[in-house]
Amino acid sequence: MAYVYIDGKFYDKEHAKISVFDHGFLYGDGVFEGIRAYSGMLFRLTEHIDRLFDSAKVIALAPGVSKKEMEEIIIKTCIKNNIRDGYVRLIITRGVGDLGLNPYLCKKASVVCIADRISLYPQEDYNNGLKIITVATHRNFNESLNPRVKSLNYLNNIMAKIEAIQSGVKEALMLNPLGYVAECTGDNLFIVRKGKIYTPSAHSGALDGITAAAVTELAVKRGYEVEATLMSRFDIWTAEECWLTGTAAEMIPVISVDSRPIGDGKVGPIFKQLLEDFKQLTETTGTPIAL
C-alpha cells in the first residue's frame, strides 16, 4: 500500500486528494522537486530543499513550513512507504482559492509528498544511448516564467515532449528564444568537444540541475575542464560525446542529435567514467532515511 503525505496527514493512494479549487490544479500555481533515494539515503537533500524554497520565493509562495520541517516530511514519507531506493516528489501548491487568478485569496499553501519509484527510459537506452531532435517549441523567455523556477506549470516542456514523440524519438532539445541551446524537456545537457566538457549556462534557460552539479564536480575531480556557457547546435553536432542529467533520468548518453551522430555514434568513454563515479557517489553519500 502506497501512502501520500498531504498537509500533515498520510492517505492511502486511492484517497490522496486535493481540492479542485486548489490553484495548483487550476493554474499550475506551485513548485515541486524530484529527489532520489539510494541505499537508504536521500541524495543531495539539502540542495533540493534549497532549490524548492528558492522557486517558491520567486513566485511569492510561502511554504508554511520550515526547511527542517520539510526534510522531516520527506523522511517520514520514505519511512511510511519503506523506500530505500526510489523517487520522492515534493510539491507545494498555492492552496485553495476561488476561480479567479488572484493568488492572495488562497489562504494557505498545501504541501504534498509522494515516495515511489520511477523509470523514465528502458535500460537499453541507458546502455546504447538516445537519439534526440531539436523541436520548434522554445524554452520560456526568462522574464515570462524563468526556467530556473521548478514550477507546476510544465506545459512548455510537455509541448516539446509531444513534438519529440510525434517525430519518433523520446527526448527533445529545446532552444531559448535567441536560438541558443537551453536544455531538454526535463534534463540538463552536457557535451564533450575537443576534450573539454560544456553545458548551457543557467542564463541560457536551463534549470540549475542538482545532478548536473554533482556530475560537474566529479568531472573536475577527474581533471576535466567544465564550462557553463552559451551553446549552439553547431557545438552539439560537432561534439565527441553528449549526455543528459536529471534526478529522474540520472545520467543517460545521447548518440544522435537531429540525425547527426555524436562522435562515432556510440556511448563515449568520458560518459562511462563519470557514470561509474556518479553511481559510487550516490551509493555512499546522502541524508539517511531515519528520524
N, C-alpha and C positions, 0 to 999 in steps of 0.2 A: 504494500500500500504506500503510495506517494503522498507526502504531506506538503502543503504550501503555507508559508507564513504570510499573513495579512494583518497588519496593524495590531500586533500584539498577541495574535492567536494563530493556532495551526488548524488547517482544514484539510480533509482528505481531498484528493484531486478532483473528484466529482462535485464537491461542494465549495470549491475555492472560487469565489465570485467577487466582482466589483460592480458598483452601480453603473447603469447605463448613462447616468448623469455625470460620471467622472470625466473630467476634461482630458485625462489621458486617453480615454476611449473616444470621446467626441472629437478631439482636435490633435491627438498625438502630443499633448501638452505634458511633458515629463522627461525624465532622463533614466538611463539604465547603464548597467555594467555587466559584462560576462567575465567570470572568474573560474579558473581551473583548479581542481584539487588533484594532487598527485601523491600517492603513497601516504595518505593521511595528513597532507599538508596543503594549505592554500597558497598558491604561487603568487608572489608579489601583491599580497592582500592590501598592504598599506597604500601602495601606488594606485590600486584600483579604487579604493575608497576616496583617496585624494582627488582622483580624476572625476569621480562621481559628484563630489561636493563642488568641484570647480564648474562642472557642467550645470549643476543646479544654481550656482551663484550667477552664472551668466544669464540664465533665463529667469532670474529673480524668484526662485523657488526655495522656500525654507523647508528643509527635510523634516524638521520636527523631532529629530533625534541627533545625538552627537555622533562623532566618528567612532568613538569607543562603543557606543550602543549599537551602531551599525555592524561593527565587527562581531559583536556578540550575537546579533540576529543571524548573521551568516553562519557562524559556527554552530549555533543551536539548530539551524535548518539542516545543516550537513549531518549532525548527530541524529536528528529525528529521522532522517532518510537513510541512515547507515552508509553515507557517502565517504569513501576513502579516495576513490579515483572517479572524477566526474566533473560536472559543469554546473556552476551557480549563476542564475540570472537574478540580478538585483535591480529593482525598479522603484523609482519614486514618481508618483503621479501628482498632478496639481490637486487632485481630490474632487469631491462632489461640488458642483456649482449649478448654474442654470444653463439654458440652451444658448445663451449669448457668449461672446468671446471674452468678456471681462474676467480675467483670472483672479481678481481681488474679491470676487464673490464666492470663490472656493475657500471655505473657512479653514480647512486642514488638509495637509498633504497625506497621501497614503503610501505606505512602504510595503512592498511585496518582495518575497524572496522564494525562489524555486531552486531546488537542488536535484539534479537529474543527470542524464548522460546525453552526449551529443556527438554526432559524426557527420561532418559536412561532405566528405568525399569518400569514395571507396578506397581501400588500401592500394589498389593498382595505380591510382592516380598519385599517391604518395611515392610509390616505387618507380613509376615511369614518367611522371610529370604531366602537367596540364597544358592544353592548348587554349589560349585565350584570344580575345579580339578587343579592339578599341570600339566603343559604342558612341552613338551620337549624343546620348544623354550626358551632359556635362555635370561635374560636381557643383554643388551650390556655390554661388557667389559668397565670399567670406562675410560680407556685411548684410546679407539676407538671412542666412542661417549658417553660422560658422561651422564648418565640418569638424572642428575640434570639440564641439558640443556633441556629446553622445546622446542625442535626443530620441524620444519615442517616434518622432516623425522620420521614418526611413523610406518614404516614398521615392525620393531621389535615387536611392540605392536600388530599390526594388524595380524601378523602371529600367535601370541599366541591366539588372539581372534578367529581366524579361527579354531584352534585346539579345543578350548573350545566348540564352537558352533557345530562343527562336532561330538563332543563327547556327545552332548545333554545337555550341561549346558550353562549358559550365561556369565560366567566370568572365567578367568584363573589366577592361581597363578604362578608367574614367579620366578625362582631361578636365582641367579647370577652365573658366571662361576665357582665359588668354591662350588656351591651347597647350599648356604645359601639363605634364603627367601629374595627377593627384594621387590616386590610389585605386584599388579595385573595390568591388561593392561592399566588402566587409574586411578587407585586409590591406596592410601596408605592402609596398613593393620594394625589392632590392634588385640591383644588377651588379655584375662584375664586368668592368670594362678596362682592359689593359692592366689587369692585376689589381685594380683599385675598386672598392665597393662604394656604390652610390645608392641613395634613397631620396625620394622627393621630400623637401622640407615641409614642416607644418604649415608654412605660409603659402605653399602650393595648393593647399586644400586637402591635406592628409590629416587624419586623426593622429594624435600623439600616442602611438602604439606602445603598449607596455611590453608585449612580446618583441616588438621591433627594437625597443631599447635594450632588452636583455640580449638579443642576438647581436646588436651593435657592440655591446660590452664584451661579448665572447669573441667577436671578430678582432677587436682592438687587442684583447689579451693574447690572441694568436699572432699579433704583429701586423694585421692588415690595416690599411688606412681606410677610414669610412667617412664619407662626406654627405651631409644632407644639403641638397641643392635644387635649383631649378633643373628640370629634366624634360627633354622632348622625346618623341617616339624614335627619332634618329638614334638616340643613345641606347634605347632598348633594342631596336632592330640590329644594332651592330655590337651588342654585348656578347660576352662569352658565356655568362650564366645569368639566370633570373630566378627569383623565388618570391613567395608571398609569406607574410607572417600575420598571425592574429590569434587571439585567445582560443577561439573555437577551431580554427583551421590549424593552429600551431605553426609548423613550417611545412610548406609544400612547394616543390620545384615547378617551374614553368619551362617548357621546352619549345614553345612556338607562340609567337605573337603576330597576329594579322597574317597568318600563313607563312611567316618568315621563321625559319628555325633559329633558335637561340644557340649560338656556338655550333657544336656538331649535332644539335638536336637531341642530346642525351643529358641526363642529370649530371651536373658538374661536380668536380672534386671539392671545391670550396664549400658548396652547399652541404656535401656529405660530411665534411669535417665539422661544420657548425651544427649540423643536426645532431651528431653524436655528443657534442659539447652541451647542446640545449637539453637533450634527454638526461644527461648526467646532472645538469643544474636543477631541472625540475624534480628529479628524484631525491635530491639531497638538501634542498632549501625550501623554506616556506614557513607559514604560520601553522602550528599544529592544530588539528581539529579537536580541541579539548578545552573545557572551561576550567 
